């Protein structure tokens, strides 16, 4: 247990130490300043703008910015859908894999366009090399870039004064990919190849096992996709077993670096925010709130897993290492719990263990992290602007308590901003509880469940939490690759992405047009321990009131039944 705690401390320290300078770098990128990469990349950027007809000095109103996001995402979806439907006619398909069905192609194209990367298929048995590279990997860059661009625009709205524009989407998207995602992905790809991850275009290899059975060993350009899947909080694995398979995650060092990659950019947005609003205390306060929620979730997950399975207490089963079902012996309980918490705190969704095999309370924490909107670090950009919606609600409640108009960063938070933030908040209940309720009663849906009783409900809750939260991880016992779930989860992913983006851009547009007033003696400070505590409480209360009844019938009921020695 002590080595696990030491690793948790090391992980937290590394994330914090790396995120701070990266956040300052991101602020310079989105403010159009010069960086140490500018001598090399600035000519490329200018050439691309010239070819595409983009005017960097032409800023967009929030409505036009949102329209650009929606138009670009629709075009991305259509192109990826076409690639998946005709992959058997395209090159780089040495395994001779056929086209995806219309429903699966729809689901997968939506998934990678919305930065969800939910996979209702096995990568090595479904996707050609062309689909993996030109389709999925490209969207890993672009969908992550969209999230970062939107977040940059929203941050501008929070500190701008009497302005109607939030920046230029096409410029923000280009800089996200060119100055951050590409350079970091190249470095991480080289590191992964060095660690033993394949990066080739070889045909699959046939081998004979020691028992004499024939085995097919998948190959392919894996390292480049794994790098951006982690850095862009995408999470979609090249192989079906994701980051538990040695070909994606071969060593303890690769495991640590991949886990750091999950939270690095989302955490950096806190410090980018502080730099851009000219008050680093604001960014640190949000980072602290995220950290508190993260550590609480990690404690619940790790504590549940290291305690072992109570159902085995009376059996001659060795559990000194904790609940090892569904976990790689290379990583053990500590690394599995840390990865599960990080991947669901961020909207990453990659896994190095089977979440379906976690103890009920061990799985509850990752589930709740998704249900509260992926705001504990969250996706690249998307997690931070999700957290800003809770900041608006927290400031509003604080204003009610002190009896004055709420303010944040010198801007008055009025009915329009609160209503728009509530619309964003309602996305998760609609997707998880609304679509989840349909999945729990329709016979066409219930056939996908592996288990009955509370665990079966947990499978449904996890699936629709993952889809609506744009996470992508799964209780893999849930048979998602059926027309009903492919369609409904595709709708859930669209809700979770775009019905969050548009209201938050509207909030930013509203705030950007307002005057900024200096703080007074009655201003509620939004950078101290009191605000951090209130922000954490608001997130937990909103999440608890919304999802506790469903969780009580799922993982909590299952945990109680296990302690009572009952089965379903």
N, C-alpha and C positions, 0 to 999 in steps of 0.2 A: 504493500500500500504506500509506503514512504517513497519508493521510486516513482510511482504514479503521480503523487502530489508534487514531487520535485519537477517532473516533466510538465505538469500543468502550470506551475510557476514560471518555468523557463519559456513555455509557449506564450503566456500572457506578456512576459517581459519582451520577447522578440517581436510580437505583434505591435506593441506600443512603441518600441524603439524604432521600428522600420516604418510604421504608419505616419509618424510625425513628419519626418523629412519628405516622405512621398506626398503628404497632404500639401506641404508648402510648394512642392514642385507642381502639383496639379493646379494650385491656385494661379501660378504663373502661366501655365498652359491655357487655362480658360479665360484669363485676363488678357491674353494676347502678348504676354511678355516674352522676353528672350530666355531660352534655356540652354543648357550645355549641349543639347542635341540640335539646336537651331541651325548652326552652320551647315549641318548635313541635311536636315529635314526641311528647313524653310524653303529652299529652292523646289523641292518635291511638292511641298504644299502649294506654293504659288503656281507651279505648273498644272497641278490638278485643278485648282480653282479656275485657271484660265480655260482649260479644256472643258470643264463642266459649266462654265458661265456663272460661277458663283462670285458674288461681290462681298468680300469679308466685311466691308464697312456698312452693309445694308442690314440693319437690325429688324427683327420681326415682332409684331404685336403677338400677344399670347395666343390669340385665335389662329393666326397664321402659323405660328410655331407648332401648335397642336396639329393643324392640318398637315404640315410637313411630316410630322412624326407618323401620323396615320397613313398618309400616302406612301411613304417610304416602307413602312411595315407591311402594307398590303402588297406592294410590289415584291418585297422580299418573300412573303408567303407564297405568292403565285409562282415565282421562279423556283423555289424549293419544291413546291408541290409538283411542278412539271418534271423536275429532275427525278423525283422519287417514282413517278408514274411511268417513266420511260427509261429507267436505269438499265434495263436489259438491252436497250439499243445504243447505249453510250459506252465509251471506252473504259479501260481500267476496271474490268470485271472478271478477273481470272477464275473466280469460283462459279461463274455463270449464274449469278443470282437473278431471280425474276423481279418484275415490278411489284411495288406495294399495292395493296388493295386501296380503293378510293377512300375508305374510312380511315385506314391506318396512315395513308399519305396525308390526309387532312389533319389528323391528330398530330403527326410528327412535324409537319410544316408549321402548324400553329405553335407547337411546343418549342421549336428552336427559334422561331421568330419572336416569341414573347420572353425569351431567356429562361424558359421553364426546363426544357430538356427532359421532360417526362418521356420514358421509353417503354412502349408497350410491345417491344420486340427485342430480340437478341442481336446485338450489333454485328457480330462476325458471321451470323447465319442469315442476315437480312439485307445488309447494306454493302454495295460495291465500293471499291476504293474511290471511284469518282464521286459517288454520293457522299461518302465520308468527308472527302476533301473539298470539292467544289460546292457541296450542299451544306452539310452540317458544320464543318469547321468554319466556313465563311460566315455562316449565320451566328456562330459563337462570337466572332469578332463584332459583327454588325449589331446584334441584339444587345450585347454589352455596351457598345458605343452609344446606342440610343438611350439606354438608361443613364449613362454618365452625362450625355448631352442635356437630357431633360433636367437632371438634378442641377447642373450648372446654371441652367436658365431659371430654375425655381429659386436658387440661392441669390441670383442677381435681383430677383423680384423682392426678396426680403430686405435687401439693403439699399436698393435704388430709391431715388427721391424724385417724385413728380415726373416719372418717365412712363411712356406707353409701350416700350419695347423691352424684350428679354434677351436679345441676342439673336444670332443666326443659327438655326438648327444644323444646316449643312456644314458650317464652319466648326461648330462644336463637335459634330459627329466625326468629321475628318481629323480633328486634333485629338480626339479620344483614342482613335485607332492608331494614328500615325505616331504620336508622341508618347503613348503609354503602352497600349495593348500589344502592338507589334514588337517593339524592342524587348519588353519583358518576356513575351512569349518565345522569342528567339533564344534568349538566354536560358529560359526554363526548359525548352526543347533540347538544347545541347546538354544541359545537366541530366535530363532524363535518359537520353541516349547513352551518356556516360555511365549511368546507373544500370543500364541493361534493358531499357524499354525499346522495342523494335521501331524502326523508322525505315521502311522499305516498301517496294512494290512487288515483292515475291509472291508466287502462288502459295496456297496453303500446303503444308508439309504433312505427309503421311508417315506415321511412326508405329512401331510395334511395341506394346508395353511388355513388362516382364512376365505378365500372365499370358502373353501371346495374343492379346486383343489388338485390333487395329484402331488407331486414334488419329484424328485430324487436328493438326496444330495450326491455329490461325496466325497469320502474319499481317503486315500492312503498315501504313503510315500512322502509327499510333501516337508516338511521342508528341508530334505537333498538335494533335487534337487534344491530348490530355493537358498540355500546357495551357491552352486557352480555356479549356473547360474549367480549370481551377481558377485561373486569374480572372476570368470573366464571370465567375459564379454561375457558370452554365451547368456543369455536372454530368452531362451525358457521356457515358463511357464508350470507348471504342469497342470494348468487349462486354459481353453480357454481365459478367460478374463485377464489372466496374473496378474500383480501386482495391478490391480484395484479391484480384488475380495478380500473380507476379509479373505478368507482361505489362500491367499498368502501374504497379507499385511494388517494385522488386525488393527494396531494402528498408531498414528502419530510417535511414537518412532521407530516402525519397518520400517516405511516409510523413516525416516532419516537414519537409519542404512543401509538399503538396498541401498539408494542413495549413501552413503559414500562408500559402497562396490563396486559400479560400477567403480569409478575413482581411488580408493586407489592404486591398484597394477599398473595400467598404469602410474599414476603420479609418483610412486616410481621409475620407470625405469629411469626417468630423473636424479634422485639423485644417482641411481646405476651407471649410465653412468659417471657422474662426479667423483665418487669414483674410478671406474675402470680405467679411463684415467688419474687419478692422477691430475685432475684439476676440482674442483667442480664448478668453474665459468661456465664451458661449459654446465654442466647439468642444472644449474640455468638459463642460458640464454635460453635454449630450453624450460624449464618449463615456463618461463616468456612469451615466444612467444605463447605457447599453452594456457596459462591463458588469454592473451589478446584476442585471437580468441574465446575462450570459453565465456568470458564476453560479447563480442560483439554479439554473437549468442543468449545468454540468454537475453540481452537487447531487441533484435528484437522480440524474441518469447514472452517474458513477456509483452512488450509494446503493441504488437498486441492483445494479449488475454485480458489484463486488460482494454483495450479501448472498448471492446464489439463489437457487430456486427452492422455495419452501416445500414444494411438492416432493422434493427428493430427500427431505430431512430424515425420513424414516427408512430410507433405502441405502444400500451399500454403494453410494455414488460419491466419488471424491469431488468436492467443490472448493478446495482451498484456494483456487485461482478465481473463484466467482462463477458466474453463469457463463460458461464458455460455448454454449450452444449457438451456432451460427456465427462464430467469430474465428478469425484467423489466429492460429497459435503463434504466428510471428508477431502479432500486435497485442494480443491479450485484451483484458477488460479495459485497462486504462486508455490505450490508444483508440479502442473502439468507441468508448463513451465520449472521449474528447472529439473524435471525428464526427460522431453522430450529432453532438451538440453544435459544433462549428458549421456543419453542412446545412442544418436546419435553422440556425441563427442567421446565417447568410442564406440567400436563395440559391444555394449551390446544388444540393441534391445528390452529389456523388457519395458513395458509401465504401467503407472497407470492412463492413460487417453486415449481417442480415438483421435489419430493424424488426422484422416480423418475429425474430427469435428473442428479442429483448424481453425483460420482465415487463409486466403491464405498466408499472410506474416509470420504469426506465424508458419506455416508449412514449409515455404521456408528455414528458418534457419536450422532446423534439416536435411532437404533434402540436403542443400549445405554442411553441415558438413560431410555427408556421401560421397558426390560427390568429395570432395577434397582428398579423400582417407582414411578417418578415421584416420587422423594424429593429431587431437587435443586430445591428450591423447590416443585415439584409443583403440584397443584391448590389452590384456595383452601381451606385447612384440611386437605384430604386429603394433600397433600404433607408437611405438618409431622407429622401423626400417623404417616405412613409412615416418616419419618425417626426418630421416637421409637422405632419398633420396632427399627431398627438401633442406636439408642443403648442400648437394653436389652441387645441381643446384644453390643455392644462392651463395656459395663460388665461383663457376665458373663465375657467372655474376659479382660478385665483382672483381674478377681478371681481367675481361675484362675492367671494369671501371677504374682500377688503372694501367692497362697496364703491368701486370706481371703474371707469371704462378700462378694460384690459389693454395692455400694451406689450409689444415685443419689438426690440431693437428700435424703439422710438416710434413705431407705427401702432396706431389704434387698431385693435382686433375687434371688428364689428360683426353684425349678423351675417353679412355675406360670406366672410371668411369662415365663420363657424359652420354655417350650413354646408358649404362646399367640403369642409373637412369631415363633416358627418357623412356626407355622400361617399367620400373615399373610405371611411371606416366601415360603412355598411356593405362594401364589396365582399368581404370575407364571410359575414353571416349569410349573405344570399348564396354565395357559391358553395360554402361548406354545409350549412344547415338546410338550405333550400334544395339544392341539387342532391345533397347527401340523403335528404329525406325521401326523395323520389327513388334513389338507388336502393334504399332500404325496404321499399314496399313493392316495387315492380318485379314480377317474376323474371322478366328478361334480364334484369340486373342481378338478381340474387344468385343466378347460376354461376356467377364469377367468384363467389365466396368460397374459400377453402374451409372455413370453420363456421360453426353456428354460435349462438349465444353472444356474450359480450365481446369476444375476440372478433367475431364476424362484423359486429358494429364498428369495432376499432379499425378493421380493414377498410371499411367504407369511409369513415371519418378521415383516416390518414390519406386515402387516395384523393378525396376532394379537397382536403386541406392542402395537399401538395400541389394539386393542379391550380386551385384558385390563388394560392400563395406564390405561384410561379417557382416552386422549389424543384420538383422532379424526382425526389426520393420516393420509395414505395415500401409497403408491406408486400413483399414479392409473392406471397401466397395468394394475393388478389389477382384473378385472371382478367387483366384489363384489356387484352387484345380481342375485343368483341365489338361489333358495330355500335351498340348502344353506348358503351363507355368511351370508345374512341370519339364519338360525336359529342357527348355531354361533357366530357372532360376537356375537349377542345374549346367548347363554349366557356367553361369555367376558367381556362387559361386566358382567354380573351378578356373576360370580365376583370380578372385579377390584374391584368396589365394596363389596359387602356381606360377602364372606368376608374382607375386610380390616377393615371397620368393627367387626364383632361381636367378633373376638378382641382388638382394641385397646381397645374399651370394657371388655372383661373384664379386661384388664391394668390399666386405670385404676381399675376397681372394686376389684380386689385391692389395689392400692397405696393407695387412699384409706382402706381399713380398717386400715392398718398404723400403728404408732407411728413417729415420726420421731426419730432419734438424732442428737446433734451430731457433727460430724466429729472424728476422732481422728488421731493421728500415722500410723496405718496406712491411712487413707482415701485412695483414689485420686482425685486432683482431676479434675473433669470440665469444667474451663473453660480449661485451658492448652493450649499447642502440642502437648504429648504426646498429650492426649486427641483433639485435632482430627486429628492425624496418624493415630492408631489408628482413629478413626471412618472416615476416608476410606479407609484400607487395608482395613477390614472390608467396606465397601460394594464396593470394587473386587474384592476376593478372592472374595466371595460371588457377585457378578455374573459375574466371570471364570470361576470354576469351573463355574458353572451354564450359561452361554450361549456360552462360547468355542468349544466344538466345533461348535455350529450356525453361529456367525458365521464360523468358519474355512472352512466349506463354502459359505458364501454370499458376503458382501461381500469377505472377505479373499481367497478363491479367485478372485473376479472381478478384484480389483485385481492379483493376481499374473499372471493370464492376460493382462490388458491390457499390463502391463509386458513380458511375453514375446511380445507381438504375436499372441496367439491369440484366437480367437473361438469362441463356442458356438452 
